[in-house]
């Protein structure tokens, strides 16, 4: 099946960030568990993200393309969200960009345009270069009356697993079961949101 961990590259971290996440020894209660919707087409990456979300003490929900992701959120074929058919919205979304049926860029556009869904913390986890995604968003905004915002959290698939854990925690905005040690951050990393 191949290696389930992404390769580590100095480029992926800009050589400037060393982050270590350490689990604390107190178990999370059911109310502390957050639901994370993982929208990823590659089975190995879904498994990798599922394992990471579980290790952080949260509940992963996985779908294999953007159409299924929007369906899981209660939004299909451009129909506005109706409260997720009585279901609970996820506490966070991890979104890949390159996927069949409905790609992540189109899903991203729908998520940020929806008044309810745009409030869900979103982390893009993709093999697509962040600068290419920034260019795509700028092209969407050319001549548009409503600008699509740039994502706040963008992690390349080649990122170190500890860095990805730290970004999931940061994106989610709470971390009762994890302690993060940020040894050094030099400037703004493009992994905290593409710039441009």
C-alpha positions, -999 to 999 in steps of 0.1 A, spaced: 0 0 0 30 23 4 42 47 30 14 65 48 35 94 60 42 123 36 78 129 28 95 156 48 110 185 28 129 215 40 110 235 14 77 225 30 86 243 62 107 271 47 134 259 70 121 282 97 96 263 119 102 235 144 70 224 161 65 195 184 31 184 196 29 163 228 -1 145 241 -10 152 277 -20 123 300 -56 133 306 -82 117 284 -107 139 265 -143 137 274 -170 132 248 -179 169 249 -143 178 241 -143 157 210 -147 177 178 -159 164 145 -135 169 116 -148 165 80 -120 152 58 -125 158 21 -97 138 3 -97 116 -27 -66 96 -20 -72 66 3 -38 67 19 -41 104 27 -76 99 41 -62 71 63 -32 94 73 -55 123 82 -80 100 100 -51 86 121 -39 121 129 -74 134 138 -80 104 160 -45 109 177 -56 144 185 -87 130 203 -113 140 177 -138 123 155 -130 121 117 -157 119 91 -142 111 57 -155 116 22 -136 110 -11 -145 140 -32 -159 175 -31 -194 165 -42 -196 141 -12 -182 168 11 -209 193 1 -235 165 5 -222 157 40 -226 194 48 -262 194 36 -254 214 5 -259 199 -29 -261 213 -65 -258 249 -53 -288 246 -30 -283 268 1 -276 250 34 -307 241 53 -293 233 87 -276 201 74 -310 183 74 -311 185 112 -276 171 115 -246 188 132 -221 207 112 -185 196 117 -162 216 139 -135 218 112 -129 208 76 -97 195 60 -99 200 23 -78 187 -6 -77 207 -38 -72 182 -67 -101 157 -66 -124 141 -91 -161 150 -95 -159 183 -77 -125 197 -70 -115 214 -38 -111 248 -54 -148 248 -63 -157 234 -29 -137 261 -13 -155 288 -33 -189 274 -22 -178 271 15 -166 307 18 -197 320 0 -221 303 23 -231 323 54 -231 293 77 -203 272 62 -178 300 60 -177 300 99 -164 265 100 -126 264 105 -110 252 73 -75 238 66 -65 232 30 -42 202 28 -29 198 -7 -1 189 -30 -9 220 -50 16 248 -45 0 276 -23 10 303 -48 -9 284 -76 -40 284 -54 -35 321 -46 -34 328 -84 -66 307 -88 -84 328 -62 -72 360 -77 -85 349 -111 -119 341 -95 -120 376 -80 -112 394 -113 -143 414 -121 -163 396 -94 -186 417 -71 -179 395 -41 -143 386 -35 -134 351 -25 -110 354 5 -77 336 6 -76 306 30 -62 312 64 -46 277 68 -29 260 39 -6 230 45 13 213 17 11 175 18 49 173 21 47 190 55 62 174 86 35 154 105 41 174 137 36 207 118 4 194 103 -8 184 138 0 219 151 -18 235 123 -49 214 128 -49 224 165 -44 261 156 -71 260 129 -96 244 153 -88 270 179 -87 248 209 -63 222 223 -72 206 256 -54 174 249 -23 187 231 6 210 241 24 228 213 60 239 216 69 264 189 107 266 191 111 292 163 90 309 138 109 332 114 85 355 97 52 344 82 51 309 68 30 303 37 16 274 55 -5 297 77 -22 310 46 -9 318 12 1 354 7 1 374 -25 
